[in-house]
Amino acid sequence: MKGLKLTVIGGGSSYTPELIEGILSHQEVLNVSEIWLVDVEAGKEKLAIIEGLTKRMVKKTGCSIKTFTTIDRRKAIKDAGYIISQIRVGQLAMRRHDEYISIKHGVVGQETTGAGGFMKALRTIPVLLDICRDIEELAPGAWLLNFTNPAGIITEAILKYSNVKVVGLCNNPINFYKKFAETYNVSIDDVSINFTGINHLIWITGLYIKGKSRIEDIFTGRSDSYEAKNIPAFGWDLEFLKSLGAIPCGYHKYYYQTDQILSEQLKQFEQNETRADKVQSLENELFDIYRDPEQEEKPKALEQRGGAYYSEAAINLIRSIHLNTKNVHTLNVRNNGTITCLPDDVSIEVNCVVESHQITPLQVGEVSPQIRGLLQNVKAYEELTVDAAVYGDKGLAHQALTLHPLVPSAERAKKILDEMLLINKDFLPQFN
């Protein structure tokens, strides 16, 4: 049987070793013959370091997988069966600008949420759509697994403006599965979770352990089950959770605890120690480890980078598509009426049945006003952001940023937008 060609766009990412580890652990089933790591000219040095570590990891396992690195994207894409996107347009330097400009203007600065996520989306959408044109031509049957953040917005742009078979992924859902399996001392297969929402804005509306509902345990902070230990409130007030009727994800803190988050970020801003600064420092440490010719496995330090278990989510999905397992995964897909209060053509993040030829979201239907209000607001912002990025429309960009719940006024939005467009002008030809 002919082996599988798997391509990673953004192969010089510090996350790549975790992905390689996942591929190697499932090689018996996946039968990968070639791994292609592709990056841009500015990422060549990191790509070369990742190449060295990848070859050592493959050699250690005794697999016969051939590994290739290139900056020729088309060569890497041609005839690939699966393509994973994990790019960062502008590298970590632009992430730092995203955070600092936001905080300077008195709004939350975050990589995927609010003004920072908005700017990242404007830079990234045209690049991903250009990549998709190559996929349409050179690998029309390939599945594109998009991890590039903001994953929901990027996936929506691809769904609306290309014909590529795309699905968006995030490590948020798998982290919840692992947390609840640990809490109840059960296998992850005994955990069932209902998710409602969009990427980085999902609510858990149902939690089942061995088929029994356990969501009330979270609302009360206690359980009558001897299996459960340390019922997690995830940092939320229990009365708030109970009246919400759902469990928010970590990104909800930017909306539900804005004052507290912004206060902390302003202190970090004054000390030049935002999350972007910490990530840059950690990135340097990781690549120092990766350079070591004795290093033959993914280092433990990678877990601090923030993307723990993302490769597990990716490889499990590839496995399900490849074997037509009809398993359920939590993914970013086209709504198609799944969440009735959102348009059909937008990207949502819900449970889906995965088959080799299609990925079908499971019906969510009506959602409560507590969820609907914030969900519709942020989704409208995402819709406008996609179109602003595609058409280079500054008016739509201003409307999108004004609409975002974390931006308090049109005046503030304009000041942020003007400064961000100026700093990012080299990455935004559509606005020039």
C-alpha positions as CSV (number, residue, x, y, z in Angstrom):
1,M,0.0,0.0,0.0
2,K,1.3,3.4,-0.9
3,G,2.4,5.5,2.1
4,L,1.0,8.8,3.1
5,K,2.5,12.2,2.5
6,L,1.9,14.6,5.4
7,T,2.8,18.2,5.1
8,V,3.3,20.8,7.9
9,I,3.1,24.4,6.9
10,G,4.9,26.3,9.5
11,G,7.2,23.4,10.1
12,G,9.8,25.6,11.9
13,S,7.3,26.1,14.8
14,S,8.4,25.1,18.3
15,Y,5.3,22.9,18.4
16,T,6.5,20.6,15.6
17,P,8.3,18.1,17.8
18,E,5.1,17.3,19.6
19,L,3.4,16.7,16.2
20,I,6.3,14.4,15.1
21,E,5.9,12.5,18.4
22,G,2.2,11.9,17.6
23,I,2.9,10.8,14.1
24,L,5.5,8.3,15.2
25,S,3.3,6.8,17.9
26,H,0.6,6.1,15.4
27,Q,2.8,5.1,12.4
28,E,1.6,1.5,12.4
29,V,-1.9,2.7,11.5
30,L,-1.1,5.8,9.5
31,N,1.7,4.4,7.3
32,V,3.3,7.8,6.8
33,S,6.0,7.6,4.1
34,E,7.0,11.2,3.9
35,I,6.8,14.2,6.3
36,W,7.4,17.6,4.6
37,L,8.2,20.6,6.8
38,V,7.8,23.9,5.0
39,D,8.4,27.4,6.2
40,V,9.2,30.9,4.9
41,E,12.7,32.4,4.3
42,A,12.5,34.3,7.7
43,G,12.0,30.9,9.4
44,K,14.8,29.0,7.7
45,E,17.1,28.8,10.7
46,K,14.4,27.4,13.0
47,L,13.3,25.1,10.3
48,A,16.8,23.6,10.0
49,I,16.9,23.1,13.8
50,I,13.5,21.3,13.7
51,E,14.7,19.2,10.8
52,G,17.7,17.9,12.8
53,L,15.6,17.0,15.8
54,T,12.9,15.4,13.6
55,K,15.5,13.2,11.9
56,R,16.8,12.1,15.3
57,M,13.3,11.4,16.6
58,V,12.5,9.3,13.5
59,K,15.8,7.4,13.7
60,K,15.3,6.6,17.4
61,T,12.0,4.9,16.7
62,G,13.4,2.9,13.8
63,C,10.7,4.1,11.4
64,S,11.4,4.4,7.7
65,I,9.7,7.7,7.3
66,K,11.5,10.1,5.0
67,T,11.6,13.7,6.2
68,F,12.0,16.8,3.9
69,T,12.3,20.5,4.7
70,T,11.8,23.2,2.1
71,I,10.8,26.8,1.6
72,D,9.2,25.8,-1.6
73,R,5.6,25.5,-0.5
74,R,4.2,24.1,-3.7
75,K,6.7,21.2,-3.6
76,A,5.6,20.4,-0.1
77,I,1.9,20.6,-0.9
78,K,1.9,18.5,-4.1
79,D,0.1,15.2,-3.7
80,A,-0.1,15.5,0.1
81,G,-2.9,13.5,1.8
82,Y,-3.0,15.7,5.0
83,I,-1.8,19.3,5.4
84,I,-1.4,20.9,8.8
85,S,-1.3,24.7,9.1
86,Q,0.4,26.2,12.1
87,I,1.8,29.5,10.7
88,R,2.5,32.8,12.4
89,V,2.6,35.7,9.9
90,G,5.1,38.3,11.2
91,Q,6.6,35.8,13.7
92,L,6.6,36.5,17.5
93,A,7.7,40.1,17.0
94,M,4.3,41.1,15.6
95,R,2.5,39.2,18.4
96,R,4.3,41.5,20.8
97,H,3.1,44.5,18.9
98,D,-0.5,43.1,19.0
99,E,-0.4,42.8,22.7
100,Y,1.4,46.1,23.5
101,I,-0.7,48.3,21.2
102,S,-3.9,46.9,22.7
103,I,-2.8,47.3,26.3
104,K,-1.4,50.8,25.6
105,H,-4.9,51.9,24.5
106,G,-6.5,50.4,27.6
107,V,-8.0,47.2,26.2
108,V,-7.1,43.5,26.8
109,G,-4.1,42.4,24.7
110,Q,-4.3,38.7,23.8
111,E,-3.0,36.7,20.9
112,T,-6.4,35.4,19.6
113,T,-9.0,37.5,21.4
114,G,-9.9,41.1,21.1
115,A,-7.8,43.7,19.3
116,G,-4.7,41.4,19.3
117,G,-6.5,38.5,17.7
118,F,-8.1,40.9,15.2
119,M,-4.8,42.1,14.0
120,K,-3.4,38.5,13.8
121,A,-6.4,37.6,11.7
122,L,-5.9,40.5,9.2
123,R,-2.3,39.4,8.6
124,T,-3.0,35.8,8.4
125,I,-6.2,35.3,6.3
126,P,-4.7,36.4,2.9
127,V,-1.7,34.2,3.4
128,L,-3.8,31.1,4.2
129,L,-6.1,31.8,1.3
130,D,-3.1,32.0,-1.0
131,I,-1.9,28.6,0.4
132,C,-5.4,27.2,-0.2
133,R,-5.1,28.2,-3.9
134,D,-2.0,26.0,-4.1
135,I,-3.8,23.2,-2.3
136,E,-6.8,23.4,-4.8
137,E,-4.3,23.0,-7.6
138,L,-1.7,20.6,-6.3
139,A,-3.6,18.5,-3.7
140,P,-7.3,18.9,-4.3
141,G,-8.2,15.8,-2.3
142,A,-6.2,16.7,0.8
143,W,-7.6,17.5,4.2
144,L,-6.3,20.8,5.6
145,L,-6.1,20.7,9.4
146,N,-5.9,24.3,10.6
147,F,-4.3,25.1,13.9
148,T,-3.3,28.6,12.8
149,N,-4.8,31.1,15.3
150,P,-7.3,32.7,15.6
151,A,-8.3,29.2,14.4
152,G,-12.1,29.8,14.1
153,I,-11.8,33.0,12.1
154,I,-9.1,31.5,9.8
155,T,-11.2,28.4,9.3
156,E,-14.2,30.5,8.5
157,A,-12.3,32.5,5.9
158,I,-11.2,29.3,4.2
159,L,-14.7,27.8,4.3
160,K,-16.1,31.0,2.7
161,Y,-13.4,31.8,0.2
162,S,-11.9,28.5,-1.0
163,N,-12.9,25.0,-2.0
164,V,-10.4,23.2,0.3
165,K,-11.6,20.5,2.7
166,V,-10.7,22.3,5.9
167,V,-11.3,21.6,9.5
168,G,-10.1,23.7,12.4
169,L,-8.7,22.3,15.6
170,C,-7.9,23.6,19.1
171,N,-6.4,21.9,22.2
172,N,-9.0,23.4,24.5
173,P,-11.5,20.5,24.2
174,I,-9.0,17.7,24.7
175,N,-7.7,19.5,27.7
176,F,-11.2,19.4,29.2
177,Y,-11.5,15.7,28.5
178,K,-8.2,15.0,30.2
179,K,-9.1,17.2,33.2
180,F,-12.4,15.4,33.8
181,A,-10.9,12.0,33.3
182,E,-8.4,12.8,36.0
183,T,-11.0,14.4,38.3
184,Y,-13.3,11.3,38.2
185,N,-10.4,8.8,38.0
186,V,-11.8,7.2,34.8
187,S,-10.6,6.5,31.3
188,I,-10.9,9.4,28.8
189,D,-13.3,7.2,26.9
190,D,-15.7,7.3,29.8
191,V,-16.0,11.1,29.5
192,S,-18.6,12.7,27.3
193,I,-18.9,16.5,26.9
194,N,-21.3,18.7,24.9
195,F,-19.7,21.8,23.6
196,T,-21.6,24.9,22.3
197,G,-19.9,27.9,20.7
198,I,-17.0,29.0,18.5
199,N,-13.3,28.7,18.8
200,H,-11.9,30.1,22.1
201,L,-15.5,30.8,23.1
202,I,-17.0,27.4,23.9
203,W,-19.3,26.6,26.7
204,I,-19.7,23.1,28.2
205,T,-23.5,22.5,28.3
206,G,-23.3,18.8,29.2
207,L,-20.8,16.7,31.1
208,Y,-21.3,12.9,31.4
209,I,-19.1,10.4,33.2
210,K,-19.9,6.8,32.3
211,G,-23.2,8.1,30.9
212,K,-24.3,9.9,34.1
213,S,-24.7,13.7,34.1
214,R,-22.1,15.4,36.3
215,I,-22.4,19.0,35.4
216,E,-24.1,19.8,38.7
217,D,-20.9,18.7,40.5
218,I,-19.1,21.7,38.9
219,F,-21.9,24.1,39.9
220,T,-21.9,23.0,43.5
221,G,-18.2,22.2,43.9
222,R,-18.9,18.7,45.3
223,S,-19.8,15.2,44.1
224,D,-21.5,12.2,45.6
225,S,-19.2,10.0,43.6
226,Y,-16.3,8.3,45.4
227,E,-14.4,8.5,42.1
228,A,-14.4,12.3,42.0
229,K,-11.6,14.3,43.6
230,N,-10.9,18.1,43.7
231,I,-14.0,19.2,41.7
232,P,-12.6,22.0,39.6
233,A,-14.4,25.4,39.4
234,F,-11.8,26.6,36.9
235,G,-11.4,29.8,38.8
236,W,-15.1,30.8,38.5
237,D,-17.6,31.8,41.2
238,L,-19.9,28.9,41.8
239,E,-23.1,31.0,41.9
240,F,-22.1,32.5,38.6
241,L,-21.6,29.1,37.0
242,K,-25.0,27.8,38.3
243,S,-26.9,30.8,36.9
244,L,-24.9,30.5,33.6
245,G,-25.9,26.9,33.4
246,A,-22.7,26.0,31.6
247,I,-19.0,25.7,32.1
248,P,-17.0,28.4,30.3
249,C,-13.6,27.8,28.7
250,G,-10.5,29.6,29.9
251,Y,-10.8,32.4,27.2
252,H,-14.1,33.5,28.8
253,K,-12.1,35.2,31.5
254,Y,-11.3,38.0,29.1
255,Y,-15.0,38.7,28.8
256,Y,-16.3,37.7,32.3
257,Q,-13.3,39.1,34.3
258,T,-12.2,41.9,32.0
259,D,-11.3,44.4,34.8
260,Q,-9.1,41.9,36.7
261,I,-7.4,40.7,33.5
262,L,-6.7,44.3,32.2
263,S,-5.4,45.4,35.6
264,E,-2.9,42.5,35.5
265,Q,-1.9,43.2,31.9
266,L,-1.3,46.9,32.6
267,K,1.2,45.9,35.4
268,Q,2.9,43.5,32.9
269,F,3.0,46.2,30.3
270,E,4.8,48.6,32.6
271,Q,7.4,46.0,33.4
272,N,7.8,44.8,29.7
273,E,6.6,41.3,30.7
274,T,3.5,40.5,28.8
275,R,2.7,36.9,27.7
276,A,4.4,37.8,24.4
277,D,7.6,38.5,26.1
278,K,7.4,35.3,28.1
279,V,6.7,33.2,25.0
280,Q,9.7,34.8,23.2
281,S,11.9,33.8,26.1
282,L,10.5,30.3,26.3
283,E,10.9,29.9,22.5
284,N,14.6,30.7,22.7
285,E,15.0,28.1,25.5
286,L,13.2,25.5,23.5
287,F,15.4,26.0,20.4
288,D,18.5,25.8,22.5
289,I,17.3,22.4,23.6
290,Y,16.3,21.4,20.0
291,R,19.8,22.3,18.8
292,D,21.4,19.7,21.1
293,P,22.6,16.8,18.9
294,E,21.9,14.4,21.8
295,Q,18.2,15.5,21.9
296,E,16.1,12.7,20.5
297,E,12.6,13.3,21.8
298,K,10.1,16.1,22.5
299,P,11.3,18.0,25.7
300,K,9.1,18.4,28.7
301,A,9.6,22.1,28.5
302,L,7.4,22.3,25.4
303,E,4.3,21.8,27.6
304,Q,4.9,25.3,29.0
305,R,4.4,26.8,25.5
306,G,0.6,26.6,25.8
307,G,-0.3,24.0,23.2
308,A,-0.3,20.8,25.3
309,Y,-2.0,17.9,23.6
310,Y,-2.5,19.7,20.3
311,S,-0.7,16.9,18.4
312,E,-2.9,14.3,20.1
313,A,-6.0,16.1,18.8
314,A,-4.5,16.3,15.3
315,I,-3.3,12.8,15.0
316,N,-6.5,11.4,16.5
317,L,-8.4,13.3,13.8
318,I,-6.2,12.1,11.0
319,R,-6.6,8.5,12.3
320,S,-10.4,8.9,12.4
321,I,-10.5,10.2,8.8
322,H,-8.0,7.7,7.6
323,L,-9.8,4.7,9.1
324,N,-13.3,6.0,8.7
325,T,-14.0,5.3,12.4
326,K,-17.1,7.6,12.7
327,N,-15.7,8.8,16.0
328,V,-16.8,12.1,17.6
329,H,-14.3,15.0,17.7
330,T,-14.7,18.6,18.8
331,L,-13.9,20.6,15.7
332,N,-14.3,23.9,13.9
333,V,-16.7,23.4,10.9
334,R,-19.4,25.1,8.9
335,N,-22.5,25.7,11.0
336,N,-25.1,24.5,8.5
337,G,-27.9,25.1,11.1
338,T,-26.2,23.3,13.9
339,I,-26.4,26.3,16.3
340,T,-29.7,27.9,15.2
341,C,-29.0,31.5,16.4
342,L,-25.9,31.7,14.0
343,P,-25.7,32.0,10.2
344,D,-25.3,28.8,8.3
345,D,-22.0,29.8,6.6
346,V,-20.0,30.7,9.7
347,S,-17.5,28.5,11.6
348,I,-18.5,27.0,14.9
349,E,-16.7,24.7,17.4
350,V,-18.9,21.7,18.3
351,N,-18.8,17.9,18.5
352,C,-18.7,16.3,15.0
353,V,-18.9,12.8,13.6
354,V,-15.8,12.1,11.5
355,E,-15.9,10.0,8.4
356,S,-13.3,9.6,5.6
357,H,-15.4,11.6,3.2
358,Q,-17.1,14.2,5.4
359,I,-17.2,15.7,8.9
360,T,-20.8,16.3,10.2
361,P,-21.5,18.6,13.2
362,L,-24.0,17.2,15.8
363,Q,-27.1,19.3,16.4
364,V,-27.0,21.9,19.1
365,G,-30.2,23.8,18.4
366,E,-31.3,26.6,20.6
367,V,-29.0,28.1,23.2
368,S,-29.8,30.1,26.3
369,P,-29.7,33.9,26.3
370,Q,-26.7,33.7,28.7
371,I,-24.7,32.1,25.9
372,R,-26.5,33.6,22.9
373,G,-25.8,37.2,23.7
374,L,-22.0,37.0,23.8
375,L,-21.8,34.3,21.2
376,Q,-23.7,36.3,18.5
377,N,-21.8,39.5,19.3
378,V,-18.3,37.8,18.9
379,K,-19.4,35.9,15.9
380,A,-20.6,39.1,14.1
381,Y,-17.2,40.6,14.9
382,E,-15.6,37.5,13.3
383,E,-17.7,37.7,10.2
384,L,-16.7,41.4,9.6
385,T,-13.1,40.6,10.3
386,V,-13.0,37.9,7.6
387,D,-14.4,40.3,5.0
388,A,-12.2,43.2,6.1
389,A,-9.1,40.9,5.7
390,V,-10.2,39.6,2.3
391,Y,-11.2,42.9,0.7
392,G,-8.8,45.2,2.6
393,D,-11.7,47.3,3.7
394,K,-10.7,49.7,6.4
395,G,-14.4,50.6,7.1
396,L,-15.3,47.0,7.8
397,A,-12.2,46.6,9.9
398,H,-13.3,49.6,12.0
399,Q,-16.8,48.2,12.4
400,A,-15.4,44.8,13.4
401,L,-13.2,46.2,16.1
402,T,-15.9,48.5,17.4
403,L,-18.3,45.6,17.7
404,H,-15.9,43.5,19.8
405,P,-17.0,43.4,23.4
406,L,-13.5,44.2,24.7
407,V,-13.3,47.5,22.8
408,P,-15.4,50.2,24.5
409,S,-16.0,52.7,21.7
410,A,-15.7,53.5,18.0
411,E,-13.2,56.2,18.9
412,R,-10.9,53.8,20.7
413,A,-11.3,51.2,18.0
414,K,-10.2,53.8,15.4
415,K,-7.0,54.8,17.3
416,I,-6.1,51.1,17.8
417,L,-6.8,50.3,14.2
418,D,-4.8,53.2,12.8
419,E,-1.7,52.3,14.9
420,M,-2.0,48.6,14.1
421,L,-2.3,49.2,10.4
422,L,0.7,51.4,10.4
423,I,2.9,48.9,12.4
424,N,1.6,46.0,10.2
425,K,1.8,47.8,6.8
426,D,4.4,45.3,5.4
427,F,2.0,42.4,6.1
428,L,-1.2,44.1,4.8
429,P,-0.8,44.7,1.1
430,Q,-4.6,44.5,0.8
431,F,-5.0,47.7,2.8
432,N,-2.3,49.7,1.0
